[in-house]
Amino acid sequence: MNTFIYSNDNKRYHTFNYASRKRYNTKVFKVGLNAGFTCPNRDGKCGYGGCTFCNDIGSGDFQGNTTLNLMDQFNKGVKIQQQKWPDAKAIAYFQAFTNTYAPVEELKQLYDPFIHHPDVIALSIATRVDCLDDSIIDYLDSLTKIKDVYLELGLQTIHDETAKHMNRGYDYALFKDVFKKLKNTNLMIIVHVMNGYPTETVEQMIETVKEVGQLRPYGIKIHMLNVLKNSNLGLQYYKKPFKLLSLEEYIDCVITQLRYIPQEVSILRLTGDYSHEDLIEPQWIKNKIMVLNGIDKKMAELNITQGDLCE
Ligand code: SF4
């Protein structure tokens, strides 16, 4: 028997694999796409250089082939994944940079062909709250009448002093305002948070997740900070290395965070994907299975589950 109600494989947290199998009745996979956007904290609208931890790939984990046009990127990705899972369905994941940083008419030309594509079961769109005006929110919401649309918001932290250090370019008050509007739509909101930023304490990281959990998004992605080559933080690290969380500290932080996330909120990630060539530190992040098994093992030892500290 499973210890946790949102699991059928003995996990103690609500995985996206569990949530999506329930919803779509099949395995789903994501095909990462690069639509050629930039970000307002890169092109000068609210800053230059981008977030300090982000490199020139945009969000640090995009693995797609940018020499192909979008539909070719998608078709190629589907072909590769369906070799592993022939019956699985694809989520077209607009992953690199800020995928709503354009006028709504341009966004329609981009997203309309994908929402009607027969091989696409849902769209997933990564963006920032300062690039979601009312006309864009209304348009994206209209797409949900056709298929599911996941909207991924890169928040990382609720703490404004960290956000300033990160060069994120907007404050938490704006995030809350836009999130409130999004809650009145059918968009499935996923919030990204980051552990291990060098100016933050573990208590602050836990506070971020506690607060985001109470907003009750559809899902949360928790990342460990990856210090990457070609990022501002990477340059700082080369000049003067700073302390990063150890594997044990990361596991302890994540399992405490999970306890504060309501059980119905899906957990889409507990480690980051990263580019092998670009990673400087931490090296332990390379062993994703060790990280995930460590989380499972410790939660079982302590007999705790996601949400068991929620009021
Ligand atoms: S908003 Fe995202 S893609 Fe843009 S600089 Fe920040 S982390 Fe990178």
Boltz pocket constraint, residues with backbone or C-beta under 6 A from the ligand:
constraints:
  - pocket:
      binder: B
      contacts: [[A, 38], [A, 39], [A, 41], [A, 42], [A, 49], [A, 50], [A, 51], [A, 54], [A, 55], [A, 58], [A, 59], [A, 60], [A, 96], [A, 97], [A, 98], [A, 128], [A, 154], [A, 168]]
      max_distance: 6.0
